Amino acid sequence: MIKILMIEDDVELGQLLQNALEKEHIETLLTCTPLEGLVALQNENFDALVLDLSLPQIDGLEICRIVRETFPSLAIIISSARSDMNDKEMGFARGADDFLPKPYDPRELAFRLRAILRRGNATHHEATCQAFCIDEERHTIKRADRELRLTMAEYDIVSYMLKKEGFVISREELLLNIGSIKYESSLKSIDVIMGRIRQKIGDDPKKPRFIVSVRGVGYKFVNA
């Protein structure tokens, strides 16, 4: 069974999520303050951390940084009503694996936990066989050993889609979550950028292998 730690100061919401995740066979230890959460991490083993941002004592972004430095392999999902672009950018920069804006269906949290842990539990051999690798410190993406020549918007789109590999991502979600795409951009402009990305990564537009179009919804990235 998956075992997670949740740091959430809204006790009623935390218990609701805890009960819902139990039905998904995910065991949840709920803590209401960052310090309680950090103590729990030191004393028990967890598969993932679900972290609110607006917390007493210490801001959730700082907790994310501390946890990532102390437990580098622990999966971290930020679960927060603070969903503006700066918070998302800082969350990923400080080590979050995913950002889930409140409110949401608890089943989506369960789906995302399983997806992140499935990728994290892959063997080293399987990881090296993935087609694309991100180096966030150098702000680069490689296919095999070749660095891709991407614009900032193209890099941000590919990086975002790689982090949500396997999930269908709408054009609206990309416009909302990627700051390097101008807000006045149209949904059609996303398709144009996707076309350029496909050219640069060597994806056949007629039979795409990596960026798969989902009719009427958006795109899905397959890193294999």
Buried (B, 14 or more C-beta within 10 A) or exposed (E): EBEBBBBBBBEEBBBEBBEBBEEBEBEBBBBBBBBBBBEBBEEEEBBBBBBBBEBEEBBBBBBBBBBBEEBEEBBBBBBBEBBEEEBBBBBBEBBBBBBBBEEEEBEEBBBBBBBBBEBBEEEEEEEEEBBBBBEEEEEBBBBEEEEBEBEEBBBBBBBBBBBBBBBBBBBEBBBBBBBEBEEEBEEEBBEEBBEBBBEBBEBEEEEBEBBEBEEEEBBBBBBE
